[in-house]
């Protein structure tokens, strides 16, 4: 799964690394992104790739309220095309969720060591995401835009840490993934199965990231061997 991640690039770096035609979101570094917060995402609107913000935790258009989003921060890629919560978005409301890395925890319960995972070249990347707009029927102007991150079975580089990992798309498939007109389920499943980044690096980081409110660049700095605690 993916329950915390990091995004700290400036807009110039994002434009250099992703197919962004226009920016409709304020860019702020976040070294401890947690569910329900707004996250940077790219969507296709009127033929243009637009950088926007979505609340992390998908709220289906048919939901009674937004609380369901707390349980839908991730969607299994293997079943997203058929699950009621995700199937409509999977077909035509797909996005790229921008990140620099994500956290996982390893070790004994209660004393787990946080690890920061990223690409070996340390470039920013994009999670395969789905998005929805929910409207409060009592307030017609209350659009709530939200998203979820697709996950898949862990690759060999991640498996020692966790059995699942987020789907990180290769740049070659960004445009096709974003295109709402591309609705071929076999083709979409091919993208999230065969066009993904699987080679990730990891390093132990400070346990300060355990606190959801702690947002600081030091969150992703590597620890020395003396500081690492893989308690038995």
NORURQUI-V492418 format. One record per residue. N is the residue number from 0. RES is the residue in one letter. PHI is phi in whole degrees, -180 to 180 (999 if undefined). BURIAL is # if it has 16 or more other ideal C-beta (glycine too) atoms within 10 Angstrom, else .. Layout:
N/RES/PHI/BURIAL
N/RES/PHI/BURIAL
This chain:
0/X/999/.
1/X/-140/#
2/X/-113/.
3/X/-149/#
4/X/-149/#
5/X/-134/#
6/X/-148/#
7/X/-135/#
8/X/-73/#
9/X/-82/.
10/X/-59/.
11/X/-62/.
12/X/-69/.
13/X/-66/#
14/X/-65/.
15/X/-72/.
16/X/-105/.
17/X/-134/#
18/X/-79/.
19/X/-110/#
20/X/-94/.
21/X/-150/.
22/X/-115/.
23/X/-123/.
24/X/-151/#
25/X/-78/.
26/X/-98/#
27/X/-136/.
28/X/-67/.
29/X/-139/#
30/X/-96/#
31/X/-158/#
32/X/-72/#
33/X/-123/#
34/X/-54/#
35/X/82/.
36/X/-69/.
37/X/-80/#
38/X/-126/#
39/X/-74/#
40/X/-142/#
41/X/-109/#
42/X/-130/#
43/X/-95/#
44/X/-133/.
45/X/52/.
46/X/82/.
47/X/-113/.
48/X/-89/#
49/X/-115/#
50/X/-87/#
51/X/-132/#
52/X/-124/#
53/X/-125/#
54/X/-72/#
55/X/-82/#
56/X/129/#
57/X/-70/#
58/X/-113/#
59/X/-58/#
60/X/-61/.
61/X/-92/.
62/X/-66/#
63/X/-74/.
64/X/-155/.
65/X/-82/#
66/X/-62/.
67/X/-62/#
68/X/-61/#
69/X/-62/.
70/X/-99/.
71/X/-122/#
72/X/-77/#
73/X/-127/#
74/X/-134/#
75/X/-66/.
76/X/-63/#
77/X/-68/.
78/X/-126/.
79/X/-60/#
80/X/-71/#
81/X/-120/.
82/X/-73/.
83/X/-53/.
84/X/-70/#
85/X/-123/#
86/X/-63/#
87/X/-69/.
88/X/-68/#
89/X/-60/#
90/X/-72/#
91/X/-148/.
92/X/-129/#
93/X/-111/#
94/X/-145/#
95/X/-109/#
96/X/-102/#
97/X/-81/#
98/X/-152/#
99/X/-110/#
100/X/180/#
101/X/-146/#
102/X/-106/#
103/X/-137/#
104/X/-123/#
105/X/-138/.
106/X/124/#
107/X/-72/.
108/X/-57/.
109/X/92/.
110/X/-137/.
111/X/-72/#
112/X/-96/#
113/X/-73/#
114/X/-124/#
115/X/-107/#
116/X/-110/#
117/X/-154/#
118/X/-73/#
119/X/-58/.
120/X/-87/.
121/X/63/.
122/X/-83/.
123/X/-68/#
124/X/-142/#
125/X/-128/#
126/X/-73/#
127/X/-72/#
128/X/-128/#
129/X/-123/#
130/X/-136/#
131/X/-147/#
132/X/-119/.
133/X/-110/#
134/X/-116/.
135/X/-74/.
136/X/-62/.
137/X/-82/.
138/X/-138/.
139/X/-60/.
140/X/-95/.
141/X/-102/.
142/X/-69/.
143/X/-119/#
144/X/-96/#
145/X/-141/#
146/X/-149/#
147/X/-138/#
148/X/-103/#
149/X/-74/#
150/X/-124/#
151/X/-147/#
152/X/-64/.
153/X/-66/#
154/X/-79/.
155/X/-54/.
156/X/-75/#
157/X/-107/#
158/X/-54/.
159/X/-65/.
160/X/-101/.
161/X/-155/#
162/X/-83/.
163/X/-126/#
164/X/-150/#
165/X/-69/#
166/X/-79/#
167/X/-106/#
168/X/-77/#
169/X/-78/.
170/X/-56/.
171/X/-59/.
172/X/-112/#
173/X/-56/#
174/X/-64/.
175/X/-67/#
176/X/-64/#
177/X/-77/#
178/X/-72/.
179/X/-67/.
180/X/-79/.
181/X/-86/#
182/X/-124/.
183/X/-74/.
184/X/-63/.
185/X/-64/.
186/X/-67/.
187/X/-65/#
188/X/-66/.
189/X/-64/.
190/X/-60/#
191/X/-83/#
192/X/-108/.
193/X/-114/.
194/X/-121/#
195/X/-129/#
196/X/-80/#
197/X/-121/.
198/X/-96/.
199/X/-120/#
200/X/-107/.
201/X/-142/#
202/X/-148/.
203/X/-67/#
204/X/-132/#
205/X/-63/#
206/X/-71/#
207/X/-63/.
208/X/-67/#
209/X/-61/.
210/X/-82/.
211/X/-58/.
212/X/-85/.
213/X/-87/.
214/X/-122/#
215/X/-154/.
216/X/-55/.
217/X/-66/.
218/X/-58/#
219/X/-106/#
220/X/-74/.
221/X/-69/.
222/X/-87/#
223/X/-80/.
224/X/-60/.
225/X/-67/.
226/X/-82/.
227/X/-74/.
228/X/-128/.
229/X/-97/.
230/X/-64/.
231/X/-79/.
